[in-house]
């Protein structure tokens, strides 16, 4: 039986990591296996897509974030979520701080340059329900903001509050304006995230 090639050599291809925090550790394991068995596959992907928790895995592939650090964050978040009756939906559960801390400590200085054009993060615009792909970042802080809050309440709320009050930071204003030209107007609601807000 002849083996068919899936693609011709040199043909560009992309990788995609789906959302769902439940799959994040599985995806980390897949990336670790690929790094061990086929590192050229990860390095040669022209675009790497991520949605929700998958955006963090995609960023690890593109920017070189330590997979061991990511695993530890996921484990720490699971331990913290188990402490409360409502788990990650509890107002006492602060998963955001763990993610931001790792990103601020471990993200290489030029990550936003490396990520721009190669890392594509999926968002949903609330106003019209349209999918928006963010792939350009003007600073590491902007990249961290998107990655940290893409699957937690915050990016949407922060941008909404600041834009409604005409006090957007340059990074938030640029990110919001790229994908929502009405930012700055009272009714602007740039992006939807899937986590319930804390009370």
C-alpha positions, -999 to +999 in steps of 0.1 A: +000+000+000+014+033-010+017+061+015+001+093+003+018+126+013-005+150+031+012+180+016+040+187-008+074+196+008+076+234+013+039+239+013+030+264+041+008+250+069-006+263+101-013+249+136-044+255+157-051+250+194-088+249+204-103+265+234-113+247+265-093+249+297-100+212+302-079+204+271-050+227+280-029+201+297-035+176+269-024+203+244+008+209+265+015+172+263+010+172+225+034+202+221+060+185+243+058+153+222+061+173+190+091+192+205+107+158+212+098+139+181+093+166+154+105+200+165+108+212+129+070+208+126+064+234+153+092+257+140+080+257+104+043+264+109+038+297+093+008+306+115-002+293+149-038+299+160-053+298+194-087+303+210-093+307+248-069+285+267-055+273+234-042+308+228-018+304+257-005+271+242-002+288+208+018+316+224+041+290+240+048+275+206+055+309+189+072+328+218+090+299+235+072+301+269+083+272+291+058+243+289+067+233+324+058+268+336+025+265+319+018+231+334+025+244+368+001+274+363-026+250+352-020+227+382-019+257+406-052+270+391-068+236+394-057+234+431-070+269+437-103+262+420-109+231+441-107+252+473-142+267+467-176+253+462-180+271+428-146+263+416-132+287+390-165+306+390-161+316+426-152+353+432-125+341+456-108+322+428-080+344+413-068+325+383-057+357+365-028+365+388-011+331+381-013+335+343-001+371+343+028+363+367+041+336+344+037+357+313+055+387+329+084+366+342+089+342+313+078+359+281+110+369+262+114+407+256+109+405+219+079+382+221+055+408+206+077+411+175+080+373+172+043+369+177+031+396+153+020+381+121+025+345+133+004+342+164-033+345+157-057+348+186-094+343+181-119+368+197-156+373+194-169+409+190-200+413+211-216+440+190-221+418+160-210+384+171-182+383+145-150+364+150-119+386+150-084+374+147-058+394+165-023+389+151-004+422+155+009+434+189+027+467+196+043+457+229+048+427+252+023+444+276-004+443+249+004+407+241+003+398+278-031+416+281-046+397+253-032+363+264-040+369+301-075+380+297-087+362+265-102+334+285-109+353+317-131+383+323-110+414+320-098+423+286-134+431+275-143+449+307-111+469+309-114+480+272-151+487+276-147+508+307-117+528+294-133+533+259-166+544+274-148+569+295-124+581+268-095+570+288-081+541+268-044+535+273-025+536+240-022+498+239-059+491+247-071+519+224-050+505+195-061+469+201-098+479+204-097+503+174-081+477+151-110+454+156-138+477+167-139+512+150-166+524+174-143+522+204-145+555+223-183+557+217-205+550+247-220+518+233-187+502+224-182+466+236-152+452+218-148+415+226-165+387+242-149+363+266-163+331+279-157+334+317-185+346+340-177+379+358-166+379+394-191+393+419 
